[in-house]
Amino acid sequence: MIDTRLIDDALAALRAGLPANLSRDLENNLRGALTGMLERLDLVTREEFDVQQAVLARTRARLEQLEREVAELERTLLKK
């Protein structure tokens, strides 16, 4: 989901410098264009990113643990 506060802030800055009648039309057109453009970028929220980063960290830790276990098993098998 796109954070619309960024779009709102940008449009407010533009609106401040334009006449009222032009401001509303421009805002509507720009809001649609910016929203569509951002949605096509396939962005994720910070929360979603943080969740995936935590999942990756747990997966990496588990992989390292399994690599150590395999190495130990290989050493054990070579001794026999």
Wavefront OBJ file of the C-alpha trace (Angstrom):
o trace
v 0.000 0.000 0.000
v 1.361 3.400 -0.990
v 1.763 6.036 1.726
v -0.332 8.893 0.357
v 1.157 11.429 2.788
v 4.085 11.952 0.424
v 1.734 12.645 -2.457
v -0.401 14.936 -0.277
v 2.657 16.922 0.822
v 3.919 17.349 -2.735
v 0.497 18.439 -3.968
v 0.068 20.890 -1.095
v 3.348 22.552 -2.024
v 2.247 22.872 -5.649
v -1.226 24.072 -4.705
v 0.169 26.890 -2.564
v 1.699 28.582 -5.580
v -1.221 28.278 -8.002
v -4.536 30.081 -8.456
v -7.459 28.210 -6.828
v -9.259 27.277 -10.054
v -6.127 25.797 -11.634
v -4.998 24.260 -8.387
v -7.874 21.755 -8.036
v -7.633 20.442 -11.627
v -3.876 20.127 -11.432
v -4.101 18.381 -8.063
v -6.584 15.808 -9.356
v -4.510 15.060 -12.434
v -1.214 14.878 -10.570
v -2.647 12.737 -7.762
v -3.879 10.174 -10.284
v -0.623 10.190 -12.213
v 1.596 9.919 -9.121
v -0.511 7.213 -7.514
v -0.522 5.145 -10.687
v 3.208 5.552 -11.147
v 3.991 4.548 -7.560
v 1.686 1.521 -7.703
v 3.484 0.239 -10.800
v 6.783 0.351 -8.915
v 5.583 -2.566 -6.766
v 6.877 -1.021 -3.540
v 6.432 -2.487 -0.070
v 5.868 -0.759 3.232
v 8.649 -0.457 5.784
v 6.766 -2.879 8.030
v 6.595 -5.505 5.271
v 10.291 -4.996 4.550
v 11.203 -5.400 8.233
v 9.159 -8.606 8.505
v 10.873 -10.104 5.461
v 14.270 -9.016 6.755
v 13.584 -10.848 10.037
v 12.492 -13.971 8.158
v 15.678 -13.838 6.094
v 17.821 -13.451 9.218
v 16.192 -16.515 10.827
v 16.600 -18.498 7.617
v 20.256 -17.504 7.339
v 20.900 -18.509 10.969
v 19.221 -21.877 10.401
v 21.244 -22.459 7.228
v 24.493 -21.724 9.069
v 23.465 -24.132 11.830
v 22.709 -26.854 9.294
v 26.037 -26.254 7.535
v 27.845 -26.746 10.847
v 25.908 -29.950 11.513
v 26.713 -31.327 8.053
v 30.393 -30.492 8.511
v 30.387 -32.302 11.859
v 28.667 -35.336 10.337
v 31.209 -35.392 7.507
v 34.085 -35.290 10.008
v 32.466 -38.128 11.973
v 32.036 -40.252 8.854
v 35.634 -39.679 7.724
v 36.973 -40.860 11.086
v 35.312 -44.283 10.699
l 1 2 3 4 5 6 7 8 9 10 11 12 13 14 15 16 17 18 19 20 21 22 23 24 25 26 27 28 29 30 31 32 33 34 35 36 37 38 39 40 41 42 43 44 45 46 47 48 49 50 51 52 53 54 55 56 57 58 59 60 61 62 63 64 65 66 67 68 69 70 71 72 73 74 75 76 77 78 79 80
